[in-house]
Amino acid sequence: MEPKEKISVGVLGATGSVGQKIIELLSNHPWFEIKELAASESSAGKKYNDAVDWFLPTPMPEQVTEIEVKKCEPNLDCKIVFSGLDSSVAGEIETEFAKNGYVVISNSRNHRMDNDVPLLIPEINPEHIELIKRQKYGEGFLVTNPNCSTIGLSLALKPLLDSFGIESVNVVTMQAISGAGNPKKVKLDIEDNVIPFINGEEEKVEVEPLKIFGKFENGKISYNNFKIGVQCNRVNVTDGHTECVQVNLKQKVKKDEIINAWQEFRGEPQILSLPSAPKRPLYYFSEPSYPQPKYQRNLENGMAVSIGRLREDPLFDYKFVLLSHNTARGAAGGAILCAELLKAKEII
């Protein structure tokens, strides 16, 4: 499956937090090779090493230090671009790239709910890739990665939905600082504090899973209709979103049946052995104090979701806690996995 020659790719928003994580994860990728980096006009014309305020704990990959940063214009020497652009500018720029024949894989919210754009989690809804045939961009097209909290939640719910059916879900998130962007630029009053508001976050998590779990038929998606209630909080954790979930199921099931459904769950990325795919998407921990960001967030290179504390609930059927790495599985790694699936299916 591995290409004889690596495919050249570009990164839009290369100096931002998601852009940096994309670069980190692509640095030794077996299929893709970073050829182009693009960012704002203030960075354009500079070598990447001079343009970026690199803040990840890992060193900047040597192969990108001397690349000249370009403007986010569709004249880059590559076919695929990963977008880590801020939503304030992402919409138009991503559309222009698609119109000019580029494959755009976006982490931004702008196109997620477009009727003809897949909102893709490769283990859950690979059939939604068919939506790109409805796009009017010629050889170019757009694929979007869901919100970082949506991804972990959806992966945990998928086996429950398939095996038992879901009536309603309630979620309270405790989201990491890295989800807010570059900590050197985004100043949060997070010491000795919890911030019970993340702009636009609750609305995304309440609707995105309904598209992801929607049925693809006759060239369009019929949204799922179970109810989701969400409250989002920012907490003083570096990486890793924790979510406390309550769920009502359509069937009466035992605790062991739910755990077994999680542990046995596999999707197309695992069947195809995609390079970034975790061998197991979901891990259940029986220890009563797990999962914890400090100990489980980097499981399978941050691409697996950790689950624990499954127990019966007096208001819902069951409740549990999940943990997902927000910049790996929830952003950059998830986008790269989408590209790998498109490659494996010979769409790119």
Protein Blocks (a to p, Z undefined) as FASTA:
>chain_A
ZZfbdcddddehklmmklmmmmmmmmmgckbccfbdcddfklgopafklmpccfbfbdcd
fklmmpccdddddfbccfbdcdfbdfklmmmmmmmmmmnopacddfbfklmmgmklccdd
fklmmmlmmmmmmpcghjaccdddddfklmmmmmmmmmmmmmnopabdcddddddfklno
pfklmccdfehpacfbdehklmmmmmmmmmmmpcceehiacddfbdcdddddddddfbhc
ddddddddfbdcdfklmmmmmmmpccfklmnopaklcfblbdcdfbfkbccfklmmmggh
hpaccdehiacdfkbmbdcdddddfklmmmmmmmmmmmmmmmmnomZZ
